[in-house]
Amino acid sequence: MTRTADVIIIGAGVIGAATALELARLGYRTVSVDRNAQAGHGSTSGSCAIIRMHYSTLDGTAFAYEGYFYWRDWADYLEAADPNGLATFRETGCLVLQTGMNGHLEKHMENSRALDCPFEQWVQAEIRRRLPFFELEHFHPAKRPDQPGFGEPTGGEISGGVFWPTAGYVTDPALSAQNLAYAAAQKGAQFLYRSTVTEILENAGRTMGVRLSSGEEIHAPVVINVAGPASARINAMAGVLDDMTITTRALRQEVCHVPAPAGFDFYENGFVVSDSDISCYCRPELGNNILIGSEDPPCDPHVWVEDDTDYDRSFTDQWQVQAMRLGQRVPSLGIPSRSRGVVDLYDVTDDWIPIYDRSLLPGFYMACGTSGNQYKNAPIAGKMMAALVEYCENGNDHDASPLQFRLPRIGRTIDTGFYSRKRPINTESSFSVLG
């Protein structure tokens, strides 16, 4: 017997599970299909799960600030008490150092002022008080340790930074996706794990469902691609690439964990730090460790992956590069001989801004290119995708007249054409994990 639904969602990561929850709340019968054994066990599990407000675009800032309220009030948002416990949002705040690379954050502060999103300007003395092990010399441009001048100051000092208090990180990103899936299931959503989509089914020029590797078919008039690093393959399978000016690719990333400097409890007293001068970001990690990620400077090669199921999951010298870059800022940082951290894939668009859109195939939708900087937006992205499906399935031409979506917590309406598959590359983007 063929299974039927109103909507099939490919992917049960944090955004896919949030989309299932919001559609179920609207009364849709959804089936989520994921090749992993549990929700959140794909690239979501490897996310740094940072919740931050600083974006170079107003719409990006608005989306992130809206998302903050759902993480802050996680239990209220879910409306379901997952017996396995709830994910924890540690609201540590986030410090971004002011540099020439980020325009000394003038645009970011302007965006936050426009949205009444709180922030503080910190002078050098405050940074040193809060992070006494930090040195503030300039090292830009970022280099690799084998390049001339690595570790040598290039003149002058960081003058200050901007601290966003409504920021932090989620300690267990996979659990957050499982919380969302549990809440969705309480509303009638179904989840089908260990199942791989091999074909997007069509009938009379529109979507009619999917075929799985088992041979089973699931029929539905709407299919949403939220497949993370597999999204490009699913879009190609659906034959929807021809009108897309923005596409996605799977990018291999490494994140390292190192012990915090002796004498400072970074887990309890630290916070998220973004430092474009050395092209690294960091945050506290359990066990008084520091998690270190790259902000993708030009000197670091991009490792694009064609097969998202078969790639090198071992650490490379990039792990040490990132640790040594932070070591420029933190001379007392110890770099262990044993590599620890995460190796995973990001689903990345050409300008690192996601695609939340319909496609040229009626009934086929996309929430793609979200890795690296969209975890924080999962709850509101789920709401927006549900609204987009309703808008288009009710006969509206989203390409000609994009959905105007109201962000309920901050009371602002955004033009979802910002996330169009057909947009020009956004020149205001950082073209990095910062979005």
N, C-alpha and C positions, 0 to 999 in steps of 0.2 A: 504494500500500500504506500503510495507516494505521500510524503509529509507536505502539508501546505501551511502558509503563513501569510500575513500582510506584508512583512518586511523581513528580509534576510540580511544579517549583519556579518560581514566577513572580518573576523578579528574580535577577540575578547580581552584586548589590552585595556588600559585605563580609559581611553577615549571611546573605544568600541563598547565597553561595558556601560559607560555613562550615556551613550546614545541609546542603548537598549533600555536603560532605565527611563529615560525621558520619553521615548516612544511608547513604552508600556504604560506610563502615566497618562498618556493621551488616549489609551485604549487600543493601540495597535497590538496585534498578535505577532511577536517577533521570535525568530530563531537565530541565535548567534552561533557561528561555526568557527572553530579555532583548532589548529593542528596540534596545539599543546594540550597537556593533561589538565590544565586548570587556568582560570582567568588570571591574566597578569604574568604568565610564565614566558612570554616572548620578550621583546625589547623593553617593555615596561619594567620588568624585573631588574634590568640593568640601568634604569634611569637614575640620575643623581637627585631627581625629585625636588628640585629647588623651586620654591615659590617666591617670585620676585616681581617688582613693579616697574623696573627701569627698562623702557623700550624707547627707541628712537622715533617711533611713529605714534601719533595720538591714538589711533584705533588700536594699535598693539597694547598701549598702556591701559586704555579703557578696558579691554578684554581681560588683561591680567588683574587689574584692580577689582573688577567684578568677580573673577574667579577666587580671589583671596577670601571673600566672605563665605564661600562654600566650604573651603578647607577650615576656616576658623570655626564654623558652626557645623562640622562634619556630621555629627549624629543627627542634628535637626534636619540637615539636607537629605540624609539617607532615608529617614523615617522608617528605619528597620534596624533592629538590634542583632547584628550578625553574631551568632554564638561563638565564632572563632575570634572575636575581638575586633576592635576598630583601629584603623591606621591612625597614627599620631602625627599631628602637625606641630613641629617645634618652631615657635615664632621667635627666632633669634634676631631678626633684622638682617639687613644686607648693606654693606658698605661698598660703594663704587668709588675708586680713586679717580680724581679729575686729571685728565691728560689731554694732550693735543689730539690724540686718536679719537676720543669721544667728545671732542668739542667742549671739553671741561664741563660736560653734562648740561650745558645751557638748554638744549632742546629737551632733554629728559626732564629737567626741572620745570620748564614751561608746560610740558604735557601734564605733569603731576599737579601743577597749580590749577590748570584748566579743569581738572577732575576732582579737586579738593582731596587729593591723595597725599597724606602727610609725608614729609621728609625733613631731614636736618642737614645743615651744612657744617661739616667738621673741619676745623683748621688742623695744622700739623700737630699741635700740642694735644688735641683730643684724640687723634689717631694713636699717638704714642702712649697716651694714658690708657687707652683701651687695648692696645696691642703693643705692649712694651718691648717685644722682641722684633718688631718691624723696623727695617731701615727704609728710608724714603728717597734714596738716590734714583735718578733716572737711569734706565738701562736700554731704553728704546733705541733702535728697533730690536724686536725679539730675535734672538739667535739660537742656534743649536750649539751644544758644548764644543763641537769640533770646529766651529767657525771662529775666525780671529775676533778678538775683543769680547768673547763671551765672559760674563761676570765682571766686566770692567765698567764702572759708571761712565755715562756719556755726558755728564754735566748738568748741574742744577738738581733740584729736588721736587718731588710731588708736593704741590702747595696745599692740598686738602682733599676732601672727599665729600660725597653725599651719602647719607645713611637713610635708608627706607625702613622704618620700624615694622611695617606690615609685610614682612618677608620672613623667610626661613626655609624649612624643608620638611618633607614627609619621611619618616624613618623607615618605612617598609612600603615601597611603591607597589609591589605585587599584592600586598594585603589590601591596599586601597582599591585596586581593580576587583579583588574578590568581594570586598564590601559592596561595591556598585553592582556586581553580578548578583549577589545575594538579595539586595534591595530590589533589583529588577525581577528576579524570580518570584519574589513575594507579590509582584504585580502581574504575574502570569508569563513573564518572558521565559523562553527555553534556551538552554545552552547545550551545544553538541561539541564535545571535546574529542581530541585525537582524530579529527576529521579534516581532510584536505580538499579544497575546491580545485577541480580540474577543468571545469568548463562553466562559462556563463551562458545560460540558456536564453534563447530569444524566440519570439513568436510575433509575426506580423510587424516587425520593426521596433519592438520594445522588449524590455527585460521580462522574462517569465520564471527566473529562478537560477539554481545552480545544480551541477552534477558533482558528486564527491568521488574520491578515489575508490571508494567501496562499490561504486556503480549506482548508489542511491541518488535519487533526484529529490530536491526540495523545490516546490513551486511557490512563487510569490511575485507580485507585480513590481516590487521594489527590492533592489539589492544595494547595499551600501558597502563600499570598499574602505575598511578601516584596518587594513592588513599590515600596517607598519612597514618594515623593510621589504615585505613582499608586495607592496602596493603597486609598484611599477609592473610587475609580472601580471598581477590581476587586471590592471588597466589594459595591458596589451592583450590579455585573454578576452577581454570584453570588446576589443576593437574600438577603443574610444580615444586613441592618441591623436587623431588627425587634426582636431581643432584646438589642441592644447598648446599654448605658448609656454606654459610652465609645466615641467615634468619632474619626476622624482627619481632618486637613485639611492642605493644602500651604501652608506659610508661607515667603514670600520673605525671605531673609536676605542681609546684606552683611557681609563681613569685609575689613578694610583692612590693608595692609602699609605701614609707614613706616620710615625709617632709625632705628637706635638712636642715642641721644645720643653726641656726639663724645667720644672718650676712653674708651669702655667697650665691651668686646667682649661684647655681649649674647648672641650666638650661642654662644660658648664658656662664658660665665660666668653667663648668665641661666637662667631656669626659667619654668615656668608660674606665673602670678599671677592669682588671682581676687579682685576688689575690689568688694564689693557697695556700698561707700560711693559710688563713682562709676558703678556698674553696668556695669563692663567687665571682661573677662578678656584676658590677653595671653600670648603665648609667643614664644620665639625663632623666627626664620624665616631661611632660607638668605640669605647675603649680608649678615649682621649687620643684619637688619631685625627689626622687631617686628610680629607679627600681632596685631590687635586685634579682638575681637568684643564684641557687646552682651550683657548679661545681662537684657535685656528689661524695663527699668523702665517704669512706667505712662505716662511722658511720650512714649515712643516708640510710634508707631502700628504696629499689626500689619497687614501687607500679605498678606492671604489670596489664594491663587491658585486659580481654578476649573479652569483648563486647565494641567496640569503640563508640557505640551509647547510652550506658547505664552505666554510671560511676558516682562516687561522684564528683560533681562540687563545693562542699563547701570547704572553707579553713579548714585546720587542724593545729596542732601545728607546722607543718613544716614552715608555714608562719613566726611564731615568731622565730623559730630557725634561719632562714636566716637573719632576721632583727637583732637579737642579735649577730650573727657572725660578721656582718658588724659593729655593735656597739663596738666590740673589737678594730677595727681599727679607729672608729670614736666615741670617748667617748661622744661627745655632741649630738649624733644622738638621736632624739626623736622617740619613738616607740608608735604609737597611739594604743588605745584600740580597735579600729574598723579596721578590716582587709580589705585592698584594694589591688587590683592587678588582676592577671589572674590565673585561673586553667584550664589547657588544657592537651592534649595528645601529646607526641612526637612519631614519627615513628622511631624506633631505630634498628640498626643492632647489631650483636654480638660485633663488634669492633668500633661502632659509625662512621664508614666510609660507605657512601651510596653504593647502588647497582645501577649502570647505565649499563644495559646489555640486551641481548636477553634472551631467556629461552629455555628449551628443546622442547617446543611446537613451531614449526615454525610459525612466524607471531606474537608471543606474546612477548612483551618487558616489561622491568621494570625500573622505576626510583623510587626506594624505599629506606626506611631507611634514609630519608633526613632531618628529623626534628632536631632542636637544633643547627645545625652548617652549614646547606646548604642553608638557605634562601638567603644569600649573593651571592650564585653561580647560582641563578635561570636563569638569562639571558644566561650565557654561558652553563649551563646544558641543556637548551632548544636547543641551537645550536648543542651541542654534541649528544643529543638524535636524532635530525633530521638527523645528519650525520650518526649515527649508523644504523638507519632504512634504509637509502639509501645504506649503505655499505652491510648490510646483505641481503636486498631484491634484490640486484644485484648479489647475488650468492657467496659472500665471506664468509668464515668460520671464524667467529669472535672468536670462542673458540680456534681454532688452531693458528690463526693469527690475534690478536686483532687489531681493528681500531687504526691507528696512527692519532691522531686528533690535528690539528694545532690551537693554540690559537691566533687569528688574531691580537689582540691588542698588545700583548707582544712578538709575533713572536716565540713562543716556541711550540714544538710538544710533546704531552704527549701520553703515552701508556694507552689506556682506559681499558686494562686488570687490571689496578690498582683498578678498580671498579667492577671487575667480581663477579658474584654470586658464582663462584667456587674457589675463592681465599682462601688461608689459612688466618686465623685471623692475621691481621697486628699488629705485636708486637711493632711497632713504635707509634701506636695510644695512646692517653691519656686515652682511655676507659671511656670517659666522654663527656659531652656536648662540650668540646673543640675540639673533633675530633682527 
